[in-house]
Amino acid sequence: MIPDETPLFDPQLLEEIDWSQNTVSFRPPISPVHPGEGLILRPLCTADINRGFYKVLGQLTKVGDVTAEDFIKKFEHMKKTKDYFVTVVEDLNLGQIVATATLIVEHKFIRGCAKRGRIEEVVVSDECRGKQLGKLLLSVLTLLSKKLDCYKVTLECKPKNVAFYEKFGYTASDETYMQCRFFD
Ligand SMILES: CC(C)(COP(=O)(O)OP(=O)(O)OC[C@H]1O[C@@H](n2cnc3c(N)ncnc32)[C@H](O)[C@@H]1OP(=O)(O)O)[C@@H](O)C(=O)NCCC(=O)NCCS
């Protein structure tokens, strides 16, 4: 198994996002197709394991010991389901991933067999924070969930990040997030 450039999902989905529906202001203006000088916003590919993808994720949580084989197997599983939209920003000059966020589409029997989006693993590498990349990823994945006909999109976050997500129209729900953790 050799890491390659095959995208996890169709890159056109990102290119076709109707950016006029974006509700957040960007100064200077950036967009999914123009994320900034020397940057590209695109689906994850397995070659990103050699471009510091895990280094970025490691700034969010424990990533564990993952071999290239483990990574490729997981990628292939996600690709097959067509429900995982792991999106990255690459700095083309450095050949490094500098930000990532994931949209997962969950299928329901309720609400007329609707779909629900979940946003997970939002992280911008510390040296690139404050350059609007977090905002760009959140706007893009929120619009993508709408385009994919999700009836809602949700995420869990720390209280200190609530104000960040409110920018995109997310509101705190009166439900309590509960978990049963089996290992760390
Ligand atoms: C949260 C995070 C993704 C934001 O990304 P970023 O690239 O630094 O932020 P951006 O430059 O895109 O956005 C900047 C805007 O968001 C605001 N902002 C950034 N982080 C914020 C926070 N934690 N709370 C409130 N507002 C925040 C800024 O004030 C700025 O507002 P403005 O556009 O009105 O001036 C980034 O700081 C990060 O990766 N943090 C560590 C991992 C993490 O906590 N992830 C979220 C998991 S729920």
The ligand as an SDF file (V2000), in Angstrom:
LIG
                    3D

 48 50  0  0  0  0  0  0  0  0999 V2000
  -10.5440   27.2710   16.8450 C   0  0  0  0  0  0  0  0  0  0  0  0
   -9.6520   27.3490   15.6220 C   0  0  0  0  0  0  0  0  0  0  0  0
  -10.0290   26.2360   14.6570 C   0  0  0  0  0  0  0  0  0  0  0  0
   -9.9130   28.7300   14.9430 C   0  0  0  0  0  0  0  0  0  0  0  0
   -9.1480   28.7880   13.7530 O   0  0  0  0  0  0  0  0  0  0  0  0
   -8.2770   30.0810   13.3690 P   0  0  0  0  0  0  0  0  0  0  0  0
   -7.7070   29.8170   12.0330 O   0  0  0  0  0  0  0  0  0  0  0  0
   -7.3520   30.3970   14.4730 O   0  0  0  0  0  0  0  0  0  0  0  0
   -9.3590   31.2410   13.3300 O   0  0  0  0  0  0  0  0  0  0  0  0
   -9.7100   32.1140   12.0600 P   0  0  0  0  0  0  0  0  0  0  0  0
   -8.5490   32.9800   11.7410 O   0  0  0  0  0  0  0  0  0  0  0  0
  -10.2850   31.3060   10.9830 O   0  0  0  0  0  0  0  0  0  0  0  0
  -10.9050   32.9730   12.6400 O   0  0  0  0  0  0  0  0  0  0  0  0
  -10.6430   34.1210   13.2900 C   0  0  0  0  0  0  0  0  0  0  0  0
  -11.9460   34.6760   13.8120 C   0  0  0  0  0  0  0  0  0  0  0  0
  -12.5160   33.7670   14.7400 O   0  0  0  0  0  0  0  0  0  0  0  0
  -12.3670   34.3040   16.0470 C   0  0  0  0  0  0  0  0  0  0  0  0
  -11.9270   33.2080   16.9000 N   0  0  0  0  0  0  0  0  0  0  0  0
  -10.8780   32.3790   16.7040 C   0  0  0  0  0  0  0  0  0  0  0  0
  -10.8250   31.4760   17.7140 N   0  0  0  0  0  0  0  0  0  0  0  0
  -11.8690   31.7690   18.5340 C   0  0  0  0  0  0  0  0  0  0  0  0
  -12.3510   31.2080   19.7300 C   0  0  0  0  0  0  0  0  0  0  0  0
  -11.7850   30.1700   20.3000 N   0  0  0  0  0  0  0  0  0  0  0  0
  -13.4420   31.7800   20.2850 N   0  0  0  0  0  0  0  0  0  0  0  0
  -14.0510   32.8470   19.7030 C   0  0  0  0  0  0  0  0  0  0  0  0
  -13.6430   33.4160   18.5650 N   0  0  0  0  0  0  0  0  0  0  0  0
  -12.5630   32.8820   17.9930 C   0  0  0  0  0  0  0  0  0  0  0  0
  -11.3770   35.4440   15.9310 C   0  0  0  0  0  0  0  0  0  0  0  0
  -11.6110   36.4200   16.9090 O   0  0  0  0  0  0  0  0  0  0  0  0
  -11.6580   35.9620   14.5330 C   0  0  0  0  0  0  0  0  0  0  0  0
  -12.8400   36.7310   14.5140 O   0  0  0  0  0  0  0  0  0  0  0  0
  -13.0930   37.8400   13.3330 P   0  0  0  0  0  0  0  0  0  0  0  0
  -13.1250   37.1220   12.0210 O   0  0  0  0  0  0  0  0  0  0  0  0
  -14.4110   38.4000   13.6910 O   0  0  0  0  0  0  0  0  0  0  0  0
  -11.9650   38.7790   13.4360 O   0  0  0  0  0  0  0  0  0  0  0  0
   -8.1360   27.2960   15.9640 C   0  0  0  0  0  0  0  0  0  0  0  0
   -7.8270   28.2860   16.9020 O   0  0  0  0  0  0  0  0  0  0  0  0
   -7.6650   25.9450   16.4840 C   0  0  0  0  0  0  0  0  0  0  0  0
   -7.2860   25.0820   15.7260 O   0  0  0  0  0  0  0  0  0  0  0  0
   -7.6600   25.7590   17.8190 N   0  0  0  0  0  0  0  0  0  0  0  0
   -7.1500   24.5540   18.4330 C   0  0  0  0  0  0  0  0  0  0  0  0
   -8.0190   23.3530   18.1490 C   0  0  0  0  0  0  0  0  0  0  0  0
   -9.4560   23.5780   18.5660 C   0  0  0  0  0  0  0  0  0  0  0  0
   -9.7470   24.0580   19.6520 O   0  0  0  0  0  0  0  0  0  0  0  0
  -10.3610   23.2200   17.6460 N   0  0  0  0  0  0  0  0  0  0  0  0
  -11.7750   23.3410   17.8560 C   0  0  0  0  0  0  0  0  0  0  0  0
  -12.2840   22.0780   18.3960 C   0  0  0  0  0  0  0  0  0  0  0  0
  -13.9860   22.2360   18.8730 S   0  0  0  0  0  0  0  0  0  0  0  0
  1  2  1  0
  2  3  1  0
  2  4  1  0
  2 36  1  0
  4  5  1  0
  5  6  1  0
  6  7  2  0
  6  8  1  0
  6  9  1  0
  9 10  1  0
 10 11  2  0
 10 12  1  0
 10 13  1  0
 13 14  1  0
 14 15  1  0
 15 16  1  0
 15 30  1  0
 16 17  1  0
 17 18  1  0
 17 28  1  0
 18 19  1  0
 18 27  1  0
 19 20  2  0
 20 21  1  0
 21 22  1  0
 21 27  2  0
 22 23  1  0
 22 24  2  0
 24 25  1  0
 25 26  2  0
 26 27  1  0
 28 29  1  0
 28 30  1  0
 30 31  1  0
 31 32  1  0
 32 33  2  0
 32 34  1  0
 32 35  1  0
 36 37  1  0
 36 38  1  0
 38 39  2  0
 38 40  1  0
 40 41  1  0
 41 42  1  0
 42 43  1  0
 43 44  2  0
 43 45  1  0
 45 46  1  0
 46 47  1  0
 47 48  1  0
M  END
$$$$
